[in-house]
Amino acid sequence: MSVSVIVGAQWGDEGKGKIVDLLSEKMDIVARYQGGPNAGHTVVVNGKEIILHQIPSGILWPHTMCVIGNGVVIDPTVFMRELEFVQNQGISVDNRLLISDRAHLILPYHRRLDTAREESQGLKKIGTTGRGIGPAYIDKVGRMGVRACDLLDAQALAARIGDTLDEHNRVLEAIYHAEPMTVDEIVQQCRSFADKIGDCITDTSVYLDGAIRTGKNILLEGAQGTMLDIDYGTYPFVTSSNPSSGGACVGLGLSPKKIDNIIGVVKAYTTRVGMGPFPTEFDEQFSTHIRQLGGEFGATTGRPRRCGWFDMVVVENAVRINGLTNLVITKLDVLDSLAEIKICVGYDYDGRIYEHYPADLPAQEKAIPVLESHPGWVSSTKEAKTWDDLPMNAQNYLLRISELSGVKISIISVGPDRNQTIILAS
């Protein structure tokens, strides 16, 4: 029996979807603990790309049970579309999916509020996907959210939505000069959702506790990455929840004592989507080059990702906050053609060298990376199956990352397919 958490150790898009899919082969349960449909997990199976936003990647293995925890915000429209897509791939979801009765819903007024607020910000935009995730979490904290358990009581559901919508309509009209919304359409959408997934709604904390007691292997899956954490990310350019390992405990109702392994996924370089500080970012020409090599476009929005050198200050932040026991390095192959590769080992700001990620935005935005240069390997790693198959300079680069982070590397990904993976340790 083991319980493992898998977290992104950068700004998201690290390749967690592939790694979750890979590890799910030996898992009885895969449980998602936070986030919404603003993050896409991409898995390539037999050359076919599958992108999942709400349903855990473990659904691709027929023996794996999938759980959506209380820390997740669920968009009924996106969820049902994704469920239909999965079933159309010939994947059975019957009796394989559980939803926490405490999970909150993203409703149409959340999306409208999200878009209206972002459009009103002008140059102060934070780059939200407009999917309603932020407003849904605001309702949760404001004690006015609609939860999955509310779907099971039609009368209470209508009253709950009515009270919440009254307040949101006042904001939409008075502040954003947007059209108000009506209760009936939203209630009908929720009832349709309830008819289809009502049997999946349960107390998933109790379910997971029972599974642990009976010796099941469980993987806890987050969305986004540590640098987008609402508390420890590049605030305010962050998400609205805790992608870090602590979010797994509160987002699934599990004790920290139950967790055995915490696996951090990092790219062999760094990317981020949208606005916000990025100290190691390449110039536009080189960023475009790496973006094309790595296919660096958002799985959810299609937005081009910004690219930069591997940032050990960012990864140190993730190691410390998450308590990482293992590192997974993805997209090593993207660096195959480079003659020189750099690692950021600190920031120079205002005459001071930072080894830990600063909290204040000016320091994050104006920090100059202290770069350590390494020779590239200028040969393909895509066919490598073992550590010894890797070029010596690639090995040295990886060993330096492990040395600086203080964490062992257990998996190396050298391409998008399942079989383009080097397993170093269980």
C-alpha positions as CSV (number, residue, x, y, z in Angstrom):
1,M,0.0,0.0,0.0
2,S,1.2,3.5,-0.8
3,V,-0.3,7.0,-1.1
4,S,1.7,9.3,-3.4
5,V,1.1,13.0,-4.3
6,I,2.2,14.3,-7.7
7,V,2.7,18.1,-7.9
8,G,3.9,20.5,-10.5
9,A,7.1,22.1,-9.2
10,Q,7.1,25.1,-11.6
11,W,4.3,27.2,-13.1
12,G,2.2,24.3,-14.3
13,D,2.4,22.5,-17.7
14,E,5.2,20.4,-16.5
15,G,3.9,17.2,-18.1
16,K,2.0,15.8,-15.0
17,G,-0.6,14.3,-17.2
18,K,1.8,11.9,-18.8
19,I,3.4,11.0,-15.5
20,V,0.0,10.4,-13.8
21,D,-1.0,8.2,-16.7
22,L,2.2,6.3,-16.4
23,L,2.0,5.8,-12.6
24,S,-1.8,5.0,-12.8
25,E,-1.0,1.5,-14.3
26,K,0.0,0.4,-10.7
27,M,-2.6,2.5,-8.9
28,D,-6.0,1.4,-7.6
29,I,-7.3,4.9,-7.2
30,V,-6.3,8.3,-8.7
31,A,-7.8,11.3,-6.9
32,R,-7.8,15.0,-8.1
33,Y,-7.6,17.4,-5.2
34,Q,-7.9,21.0,-6.5
35,G,-8.3,23.3,-9.4
36,G,-10.9,23.5,-12.2
37,P,-11.0,23.2,-16.0
38,N,-8.5,25.9,-16.5
39,A,-5.7,23.3,-16.6
40,G,-5.4,20.5,-19.1
41,H,-3.5,17.3,-18.6
42,T,-2.2,15.9,-21.9
43,V,-1.6,12.2,-22.4
44,V,-0.4,10.5,-25.6
45,V,-1.5,6.9,-26.0
46,N,-0.4,5.0,-29.1
47,G,0.3,8.3,-30.8
48,K,-3.1,9.7,-30.0
49,E,-3.3,12.9,-27.9
50,I,-5.9,13.0,-25.1
51,I,-6.5,16.1,-23.1
52,L,-8.4,16.0,-19.8
53,H,-9.4,19.0,-17.7
54,Q,-11.7,17.7,-15.0
55,I,-11.6,13.9,-15.0
56,P,-8.4,12.4,-13.5
57,S,-5.9,10.9,-16.0
58,G,-6.3,7.6,-14.3
59,I,-9.5,7.0,-16.2
60,L,-7.4,5.8,-19.2
61,W,-6.5,2.6,-17.3
62,P,-9.6,0.3,-17.0
63,H,-8.8,-1.0,-13.5
64,T,-8.3,2.5,-11.9
65,M,-11.0,4.2,-9.8
66,C,-11.1,8.0,-10.2
67,V,-12.0,10.5,-7.5
68,I,-12.8,14.2,-7.7
69,G,-12.2,15.8,-4.3
70,N,-13.8,18.6,-2.4
71,G,-11.0,21.0,-3.3
72,V,-11.9,20.8,-7.0
73,V,-14.4,23.2,-8.6
74,I,-16.5,21.4,-11.3
75,D,-18.1,23.0,-14.3
76,P,-21.1,20.8,-15.2
77,T,-20.9,21.8,-18.9
78,V,-17.2,21.0,-19.3
79,F,-17.5,17.9,-17.2
80,M,-20.3,16.4,-19.3
81,R,-18.6,17.2,-22.5
82,E,-15.4,15.6,-21.3
83,L,-17.3,12.5,-20.0
84,E,-18.8,12.1,-23.5
85,F,-15.4,12.5,-25.1
86,V,-13.9,9.8,-22.9
87,Q,-16.7,7.4,-23.6
88,N,-16.4,8.0,-27.3
89,Q,-12.8,6.9,-27.1
90,G,-14.1,3.5,-26.0
91,I,-13.2,4.1,-22.3
92,S,-15.8,2.8,-19.8
93,V,-16.5,5.1,-16.8
94,D,-19.2,2.9,-15.3
95,N,-18.7,2.6,-11.6
96,R,-15.3,4.2,-11.9
97,L,-15.9,7.8,-11.0
98,L,-16.7,9.4,-7.6
99,I,-17.4,13.1,-6.9
100,S,-17.1,14.6,-3.5
101,D,-20.4,15.9,-2.1
102,R,-18.4,18.9,-0.9
103,A,-17.0,19.9,-4.3
104,H,-18.2,23.3,-5.5
105,L,-19.7,24.0,-8.9
106,I,-18.7,26.5,-11.5
107,L,-21.9,28.0,-12.9
108,P,-22.6,30.4,-15.8
109,Y,-22.6,33.5,-13.7
110,H,-19.0,32.6,-12.5
111,R,-17.8,32.6,-16.1
112,R,-19.5,35.9,-16.9
113,L,-18.1,37.5,-13.8
114,D,-14.6,36.2,-14.6
115,T,-14.7,37.6,-18.1
116,A,-16.2,40.9,-17.1
117,R,-13.7,41.5,-14.4
118,E,-10.7,40.6,-16.5
119,E,-11.9,42.9,-19.3
120,S,-12.3,45.8,-16.9
121,Q,-8.7,45.4,-15.6
122,G,-7.0,46.8,-18.8
123,L,-3.2,46.7,-18.3
124,K,-3.7,45.1,-14.9
125,K,-5.0,41.8,-16.3
126,I,-3.6,38.7,-14.6
127,G,-4.2,36.4,-17.6
128,T,-7.2,34.4,-16.3
129,T,-8.6,31.7,-18.7
130,G,-12.1,33.1,-18.2
131,R,-13.4,29.7,-17.1
132,G,-15.0,31.0,-13.9
133,I,-12.6,29.3,-11.5
134,G,-11.6,32.4,-9.5
135,P,-15.3,33.5,-8.9
136,A,-16.3,30.0,-7.9
137,Y,-13.5,29.9,-5.3
138,I,-14.6,33.4,-4.1
139,D,-18.1,32.1,-3.6
140,K,-16.7,29.1,-1.7
141,V,-14.8,31.3,0.7
142,G,-17.7,33.7,0.9
143,R,-20.0,30.9,2.0
144,M,-22.4,31.3,-0.9
145,G,-21.2,28.6,-3.2
146,V,-23.3,25.7,-4.7
147,R,-21.9,22.3,-3.8
148,A,-22.4,18.9,-5.4
149,C,-24.5,17.8,-2.5
150,D,-27.0,20.6,-3.3
151,L,-27.7,18.9,-6.6
152,L,-29.5,16.1,-4.7
153,D,-32.2,18.4,-3.3
154,A,-34.0,20.2,-6.2
155,Q,-35.9,22.6,-4.0
156,A,-32.9,23.7,-1.9
157,L,-30.8,23.9,-5.1
158,A,-33.2,26.5,-6.7
159,A,-33.2,28.6,-3.5
160,R,-29.4,28.4,-3.2
161,I,-28.8,29.5,-6.7
162,G,-31.5,32.3,-6.5
163,D,-29.9,33.9,-3.4
164,T,-26.4,33.7,-4.9
165,L,-27.5,35.0,-8.3
166,D,-29.3,38.0,-6.8
167,E,-26.0,39.3,-5.5
168,H,-24.0,38.5,-8.6
169,N,-26.6,40.2,-10.9
170,R,-26.2,43.4,-8.9
171,V,-22.4,43.3,-9.4
172,L,-22.8,42.5,-13.1
173,E,-25.2,45.3,-13.7
174,A,-23.8,48.0,-11.4
175,I,-20.1,47.5,-11.8
176,Y,-19.5,45.8,-15.1
177,H,-22.6,47.0,-17.0
178,A,-23.2,43.5,-18.1
179,E,-26.5,41.7,-18.7
180,P,-28.1,39.9,-15.7
181,M,-28.8,36.2,-15.7
182,T,-31.9,34.3,-14.9
183,V,-32.3,31.5,-12.3
184,D,-34.4,29.0,-14.3
185,E,-31.8,28.3,-17.0
186,I,-29.1,27.7,-14.4
187,V,-31.3,25.5,-12.3
188,Q,-32.3,23.4,-15.3
189,Q,-28.6,22.9,-16.2
190,C,-27.8,21.8,-12.7
191,R,-30.8,19.4,-12.6
192,S,-29.7,17.8,-15.9
193,F,-26.2,17.4,-14.5
194,A,-27.6,15.8,-11.3
195,D,-29.6,13.3,-13.3
196,K,-26.5,12.1,-15.0
197,I,-23.9,12.1,-12.2
198,G,-26.1,12.0,-9.0
199,D,-25.1,8.4,-8.3
200,C,-21.4,9.4,-8.3
201,I,-21.8,12.0,-5.5
202,T,-20.6,10.7,-2.1
203,D,-18.3,11.5,0.8
204,T,-15.0,10.8,-0.9
205,S,-13.0,11.4,2.3
206,V,-14.7,8.4,3.9
207,Y,-14.1,6.4,0.7
208,L,-10.4,7.2,0.5
209,D,-9.9,6.5,4.2
210,G,-11.4,3.1,3.8
211,A,-9.3,2.4,0.7
212,I,-6.1,3.3,2.6
213,R,-7.1,1.0,5.5
214,T,-7.5,-1.9,3.1
215,G,-4.1,-1.4,1.5
216,K,-5.0,0.3,-1.8
217,N,-2.4,2.1,-3.9
218,I,-3.5,5.7,-4.3
219,L,-2.2,8.6,-6.4
220,L,-3.2,12.2,-5.5
221,E,-3.2,14.5,-8.5
222,G,-3.0,18.3,-8.5
223,A,-3.5,20.8,-11.3
224,Q,-1.2,23.7,-12.2
225,G,2.1,24.1,-10.3
226,T,3.6,25.3,-7.0
227,M,4.5,28.7,-8.5
228,L,0.8,29.3,-9.1
229,D,-0.2,28.4,-5.5
230,I,-2.4,31.1,-4.0
231,D,-0.1,31.4,-1.0
232,Y,3.4,30.5,-2.3
233,G,3.2,31.4,-6.0
234,T,3.9,34.7,-7.8
235,Y,1.0,36.5,-6.2
236,P,-1.2,38.0,-7.6
237,F,-0.4,36.1,-10.8
238,V,-1.6,32.8,-9.3
239,T,-4.5,30.4,-9.3
240,S,-7.2,30.4,-6.7
241,S,-6.3,27.3,-4.8
242,N,-3.3,25.3,-3.4
243,P,-1.7,23.1,-6.0
244,S,1.1,22.3,-3.5
245,S,1.1,19.1,-1.6
246,G,-0.7,20.6,1.4
247,G,-3.7,21.2,-0.9
248,A,-4.0,17.4,-1.3
249,C,-4.8,16.9,2.4
250,V,-7.5,19.6,2.6
251,G,-8.7,19.0,-1.0
252,L,-9.4,15.3,-0.3
253,G,-10.0,15.2,3.4
254,L,-6.9,13.1,4.2
255,S,-4.4,13.3,7.1
256,P,-0.8,14.2,6.2
257,K,0.2,11.1,8.1
258,K,-1.3,9.0,5.3
259,I,1.1,10.3,2.6
260,D,4.2,8.2,1.7
261,N,5.7,9.9,-1.3
262,I,5.6,13.4,-2.8
263,I,6.7,13.5,-6.4
264,G,7.6,16.8,-8.1
265,V,7.4,17.1,-11.9
266,V,9.6,19.7,-13.6
267,K,10.6,20.4,-17.2
268,A,14.2,20.3,-18.1
269,Y,13.7,24.1,-18.8
270,T,11.0,26.4,-17.5
271,T,7.7,27.7,-19.0
272,R,4.7,29.7,-17.8
273,V,1.5,30.9,-19.5
274,G,0.1,34.4,-19.2
275,M,1.2,37.4,-17.2
276,G,3.6,37.5,-14.2
277,P,7.2,37.5,-13.2
278,F,9.6,35.1,-15.1
279,P,13.2,35.8,-14.2
280,T,14.9,33.2,-16.5
281,E,12.7,34.0,-19.6
282,F,14.4,33.8,-23.0
283,D,14.4,36.6,-25.5
284,E,11.5,36.4,-28.0
285,Q,13.5,34.8,-30.8
286,F,15.0,32.0,-28.6
287,S,11.7,31.5,-26.8
288,T,9.9,31.0,-30.2
289,H,12.5,28.4,-31.1
290,I,12.1,26.4,-27.9
291,R,8.3,26.8,-28.1
292,Q,8.3,25.2,-31.5
293,L,10.6,22.4,-30.5
294,G,8.6,21.6,-27.3
295,G,5.1,22.3,-28.6
296,E,4.7,24.9,-25.9
297,F,1.1,25.9,-26.4
298,G,-1.6,25.8,-23.6
299,A,-3.7,22.6,-23.6
300,T,-6.7,24.5,-22.5
301,T,-6.4,27.9,-24.2
302,G,-3.9,27.3,-26.9
303,R,-1.9,30.3,-25.7
304,P,1.8,30.3,-26.5
305,R,3.9,29.5,-23.3
306,R,6.7,31.7,-22.3
307,C,10.0,29.8,-22.1
308,G,13.2,30.1,-20.1
309,W,16.2,28.4,-18.5
310,F,15.8,25.9,-15.7
311,D,15.3,27.9,-12.5
312,M,16.6,26.3,-9.3
313,V,15.2,29.1,-7.2
314,V,11.8,28.1,-8.3
315,V,12.4,24.4,-7.8
316,E,14.0,25.0,-4.3
317,N,10.8,26.7,-3.4
318,A,8.8,23.7,-4.6
319,V,11.1,21.2,-2.8
320,R,10.8,23.0,0.5
321,I,7.0,23.7,0.4
322,N,6.0,20.3,-0.9
323,G,8.5,18.2,0.9
324,L,9.5,16.5,-2.4
325,T,10.8,12.9,-2.1
326,N,11.3,12.4,-5.9
327,L,11.8,14.5,-9.0
328,V,10.5,13.7,-12.4
329,I,12.2,15.5,-15.3
330,T,10.2,15.9,-18.5
331,K,11.0,17.2,-22.0
332,L,14.7,16.5,-21.8
333,D,14.6,15.9,-25.5
334,V,13.6,19.5,-26.3
335,L,17.2,20.5,-25.3
336,D,18.8,18.0,-27.6
337,S,20.0,20.5,-30.2
338,L,21.4,23.1,-27.8
339,A,25.2,23.5,-27.6
340,E,25.0,25.3,-24.3
341,I,22.4,25.0,-21.5
342,K,22.0,27.1,-18.4
343,I,20.7,26.7,-14.9
344,C,19.6,29.6,-12.7
345,V,21.2,29.2,-9.2
346,G,20.1,32.5,-7.7
347,Y,18.7,36.0,-8.3
348,D,20.6,39.3,-8.2
349,Y,18.3,42.1,-7.1
350,D,19.2,45.5,-5.6
351,G,22.7,44.3,-4.7
352,R,21.5,41.2,-3.0
353,I,21.7,37.6,-4.1
354,Y,18.5,35.6,-3.5
355,E,18.7,31.8,-3.2
356,H,15.0,31.6,-2.1
357,Y,12.1,32.9,-4.1
358,P,11.1,36.4,-2.7
359,A,7.5,37.3,-1.8
360,D,7.5,40.9,-3.1
361,L,6.5,41.5,-6.7
362,P,9.2,44.1,-7.5
363,A,12.0,41.7,-6.5
364,Q,10.3,38.9,-8.7
365,E,9.9,41.2,-11.7
366,K,13.4,42.9,-11.6
367,A,15.5,39.9,-10.5
368,I,18.5,39.2,-12.7
369,P,19.1,35.4,-12.9
370,V,22.5,34.1,-11.8
371,L,23.2,31.5,-14.5
372,E,25.5,28.5,-14.5
373,S,26.5,27.3,-17.9
374,H,26.7,23.6,-19.0
375,P,27.7,22.0,-22.3
376,G,24.8,20.6,-24.3
377,W,24.8,17.1,-25.7
378,V,23.7,17.9,-29.3
379,S,22.4,14.4,-30.0
380,S,19.0,12.8,-29.7
381,T,17.7,11.4,-26.4
382,K,14.3,10.4,-27.8
383,E,15.2,6.7,-28.1
384,A,16.9,6.4,-24.7
385,K,15.5,3.6,-22.6
386,T,18.0,3.6,-19.7
387,W,20.3,6.0,-17.9
388,D,23.3,4.6,-19.8
389,D,21.6,5.4,-23.1
390,L,21.7,9.1,-22.3
391,P,24.7,11.2,-23.6
392,M,27.2,12.0,-20.9
393,N,26.5,15.7,-20.9
394,A,22.8,15.0,-20.5
395,Q,23.6,12.8,-17.5
396,N,25.8,15.6,-16.0
397,Y,23.0,18.1,-16.5
398,L,20.5,15.9,-14.7
399,L,23.0,15.1,-11.9
400,R,23.5,18.8,-11.3
401,I,19.8,19.4,-11.0
402,S,19.5,16.5,-8.5
403,E,22.5,17.9,-6.6
404,L,21.2,21.5,-6.4
405,S,17.7,20.4,-5.4
406,G,18.8,17.7,-2.9
407,V,16.2,15.4,-4.4
408,K,16.7,12.2,-6.4
409,I,15.4,11.9,-9.9
410,S,13.2,8.8,-10.4
411,I,11.8,9.3,-13.9
412,I,13.0,11.0,-17.0
413,S,10.7,11.7,-20.0
414,V,12.3,12.0,-23.4
415,G,9.1,12.4,-25.5
416,P,5.3,12.5,-25.3
417,D,4.6,8.8,-25.6
418,R,4.3,6.4,-22.7
419,N,7.3,4.4,-23.9
420,Q,9.5,7.4,-24.1
421,T,10.3,7.2,-20.4
422,I,13.3,6.2,-18.4
423,I,12.5,4.7,-14.9
424,L,15.4,5.1,-12.5
425,A,13.7,4.2,-9.2
426,S,10.3,2.9,-8.1
